[in-house]
Amino acid sequence: MGRSEVPPLPFEVAVYHLSVVLLSLVSTIWPAPAPPVSERWHAWPVVRVFPAAVPGHSPSGARVTYVLTGVAPEAPCRVAFQPAAVRPGCRTALRATYADSTQTFVVTVGIAVLDTPGPGRNGSGRPATVRPAAFPGGPAERFGDRQYFTGVVVGSGERYMVATAAGYADGRAYQPGDRVTPRLRDAARRLATALHEALVR
C-alpha cells in the first residue's frame, strides 16, 4: 500500500516562500560576477554580442541605423575568414550581417576569438577580411565574396579581432580596378569599432 502524501504545515510553506524571497534579494544585491572580457563571446547572449541595431553613418555621411539581418552559426576561423585574414591562435569565429536603414549597403561583421591578444590590421581597398554572410529574404541575400568592396580589421590588446566586409545590397560584384568609396570603408570601420568596443570596454 502506498503512503499518502502529507500536506506541508503552514509554517513550512512560509519558510519556503521566505527562502525564495531572500534568494531573490541576495541575487539583486550581489549579482553574479561579470564574466572576464575573454569569455564574453559565449557568456553573453547573442543579442548583446550582435545588437539588433547599431547607430552609425552611411557612406554619404547621413545618420543611419545598421539593422541586424541575421547571425551565422559559430564556425572555425578558416571557414569564416579569408586565409590571409586568419592569424595564429584564432579559436573560433562569430559572424553577423547588418544593413543600413535605407537597405543600400550591407556589412558582415566577423569576430575572431583569439587565444592570445594581438593587434588589428587596418587595410585599404579590398583587403582580406571576414567572408560575407548572406541571409535569404532581405537586403543581404545576394552578399557574397564577389560582392564585398572593402573591409577593415580592428583589434587591440584584448582577445578579439573584429573584421568587416562591406558592399552594396543590390548584388553588384566588385571588379578589379573599381574605385572604393572611402566613406564606405569608414562606415565599415565604425561598425567594427563599435562592436569591438562593446566587447572589451
PLY file of the C-alpha trace (Angstrom):
ply
format ascii 1.0
element vertex 201
property float x
property float y
property float z
element edge 200
property int vertex1
property int vertex2
end_header
0.00 0.00 0.00
1.37 3.41 -0.95
1.85 6.06 1.66
-0.47 9.05 1.30
1.06 12.48 0.79
1.24 14.61 3.91
0.45 18.26 3.14
3.10 20.74 4.34
2.41 22.63 7.51
1.67 26.36 7.18
4.97 27.38 8.74
6.85 25.14 6.26
5.18 26.91 3.35
6.02 30.29 4.87
9.67 29.30 5.35
9.87 28.11 1.72
8.48 31.39 0.36
10.79 33.36 2.66
13.77 31.44 1.28
12.77 32.28 -2.30
12.40 35.95 -1.43
15.78 36.01 0.33
17.49 34.35 -2.63
15.98 36.93 -4.98
17.17 39.78 -2.75
20.67 38.34 -2.50
20.94 37.96 -6.29
19.81 41.58 -6.68
22.17 42.98 -4.08
25.09 40.73 -5.02
24.64 39.92 -8.71
26.70 37.19 -10.32
30.20 38.44 -11.20
30.59 39.72 -14.72
32.49 37.33 -16.99
36.07 38.28 -17.87
36.49 40.03 -21.20
37.99 36.92 -22.81
34.85 34.89 -22.01
32.18 37.39 -23.03
31.79 35.94 -26.52
30.00 32.85 -25.14
28.87 34.12 -21.71
26.82 36.97 -23.17
23.56 36.39 -25.06
23.77 36.73 -28.83
21.74 39.96 -28.77
24.45 41.57 -26.65
27.33 40.48 -28.88
25.37 41.44 -32.02
22.78 44.09 -31.10
19.62 44.32 -33.20
20.51 47.90 -34.17
23.72 49.92 -34.14
23.71 53.69 -34.74
26.12 54.92 -37.37
26.62 56.88 -40.56
26.05 55.96 -44.17
28.83 56.45 -46.74
27.14 59.75 -47.63
27.65 60.92 -44.06
23.97 60.79 -43.07
22.99 59.34 -39.72
21.58 55.84 -40.15
20.91 52.75 -38.11
22.58 49.49 -39.05
19.95 46.79 -38.61
20.80 43.14 -37.97
19.69 40.91 -40.85
20.99 37.61 -39.50
23.52 35.80 -37.31
25.50 32.90 -38.75
26.32 29.75 -36.74
29.65 29.73 -34.91
32.32 28.49 -37.32
36.03 27.65 -37.50
38.16 30.67 -38.29
39.33 29.19 -41.59
35.69 28.99 -42.72
34.55 32.43 -41.55
37.63 34.40 -42.62
39.67 34.56 -45.78
43.01 32.75 -45.34
45.16 35.89 -45.30
43.00 37.40 -42.56
43.32 34.47 -40.14
46.11 34.79 -37.61
47.61 32.01 -35.46
45.71 31.34 -32.26
42.24 32.04 -33.67
39.96 29.78 -31.62
36.57 30.31 -33.26
34.58 32.87 -35.22
31.21 34.58 -34.90
29.54 36.40 -37.80
26.51 38.59 -38.38
25.37 40.83 -41.22
23.88 44.31 -40.94
22.14 46.53 -43.47
21.84 50.29 -43.20
18.32 51.56 -42.61
17.99 52.57 -46.27
18.90 49.00 -47.30
21.53 50.34 -49.68
24.65 48.96 -48.01
25.37 45.70 -46.21
28.20 44.85 -43.85
29.20 41.46 -42.47
30.94 41.66 -39.10
33.22 38.82 -38.04
34.54 38.39 -34.50
37.62 36.19 -34.17
38.13 34.83 -30.65
41.88 34.68 -30.06
43.92 32.57 -27.64
46.36 35.44 -27.18
45.94 39.19 -27.65
47.02 40.64 -30.94
46.86 43.86 -32.97
44.44 44.52 -35.78
45.44 45.35 -39.31
43.52 48.14 -40.95
43.59 47.64 -44.69
42.59 49.84 -47.57
40.71 48.96 -50.71
39.62 45.32 -50.80
41.76 43.59 -48.16
41.50 40.02 -46.92
38.82 40.05 -44.28
35.77 38.18 -42.99
33.77 36.19 -45.53
30.39 37.86 -46.22
27.39 36.04 -44.74
24.21 36.17 -46.83
20.70 35.71 -45.44
17.71 34.99 -47.69
14.68 37.23 -47.89
16.37 40.51 -47.08
18.92 43.08 -48.26
21.85 40.72 -47.62
20.58 37.76 -49.64
22.97 38.43 -52.55
26.00 39.37 -50.47
28.96 37.07 -51.10
32.72 37.00 -51.65
32.32 38.67 -55.06
30.07 41.43 -53.71
32.17 42.94 -50.95
34.00 46.11 -51.98
36.01 46.95 -48.89
36.65 45.97 -45.31
38.69 46.64 -42.22
40.21 44.66 -39.38
40.13 46.12 -35.88
41.91 44.68 -32.85
43.59 45.62 -29.61
45.33 44.08 -26.65
42.17 42.12 -25.91
41.44 38.67 -27.26
39.17 39.68 -30.10
39.75 40.72 -33.67
36.75 42.27 -35.41
36.66 42.41 -39.19
34.09 43.77 -41.61
33.27 43.25 -45.27
31.09 45.96 -46.82
29.28 46.19 -50.12
26.02 47.07 -51.82
22.64 45.45 -51.24
21.82 45.34 -54.97
24.22 42.45 -55.54
26.71 44.29 -57.72
30.05 42.47 -57.93
33.44 44.02 -57.34
35.68 44.27 -60.37
39.43 44.80 -60.11
40.08 48.48 -60.57
36.72 49.58 -59.17
37.02 52.72 -57.09
36.12 52.18 -53.46
34.20 54.96 -51.79
36.34 56.00 -48.81
33.16 56.66 -46.86
32.05 53.05 -47.36
35.31 51.93 -45.79
34.80 54.44 -42.98
31.30 53.08 -42.33
32.72 49.55 -42.17
35.39 50.72 -39.73
32.91 52.50 -37.47
30.69 49.42 -37.25
33.66 47.17 -36.48
34.93 49.61 -33.86
31.52 49.91 -32.18
31.11 46.12 -31.77
34.73 45.68 -30.70
34.44 48.37 -28.02
31.21 46.83 -26.73
33.06 43.55 -26.19
36.13 44.90 -24.44
35.13 48.05 -22.53
0 1
1 2
2 3
3 4
4 5
5 6
6 7
7 8
8 9
9 10
10 11
11 12
12 13
13 14
14 15
15 16
16 17
17 18
18 19
19 20
20 21
21 22
22 23
23 24
24 25
25 26
26 27
27 28
28 29
29 30
30 31
31 32
32 33
33 34
34 35
35 36
36 37
37 38
38 39
39 40
40 41
41 42
42 43
43 44
44 45
45 46
46 47
47 48
48 49
49 50
50 51
51 52
52 53
53 54
54 55
55 56
56 57
57 58
58 59
59 60
60 61
61 62
62 63
63 64
64 65
65 66
66 67
67 68
68 69
69 70
70 71
71 72
72 73
73 74
74 75
75 76
76 77
77 78
78 79
79 80
80 81
81 82
82 83
83 84
84 85
85 86
86 87
87 88
88 89
89 90
90 91
91 92
92 93
93 94
94 95
95 96
96 97
97 98
98 99
99 100
100 101
101 102
102 103
103 104
104 105
105 106
106 107
107 108
108 109
109 110
110 111
111 112
112 113
113 114
114 115
115 116
116 117
117 118
118 119
119 120
120 121
121 122
122 123
123 124
124 125
125 126
126 127
127 128
128 129
129 130
130 131
131 132
132 133
133 134
134 135
135 136
136 137
137 138
138 139
139 140
140 141
141 142
142 143
143 144
144 145
145 146
146 147
147 148
148 149
149 150
150 151
151 152
152 153
153 154
154 155
155 156
156 157
157 158
158 159
159 160
160 161
161 162
162 163
163 164
164 165
165 166
166 167
167 168
168 169
169 170
170 171
171 172
172 173
173 174
174 175
175 176
176 177
177 178
178 179
179 180
180 181
181 182
182 183
183 184
184 185
185 186
186 187
187 188
188 189
189 190
190 191
191 192
192 193
193 194
194 195
195 196
196 197
197 198
198 199
199 200
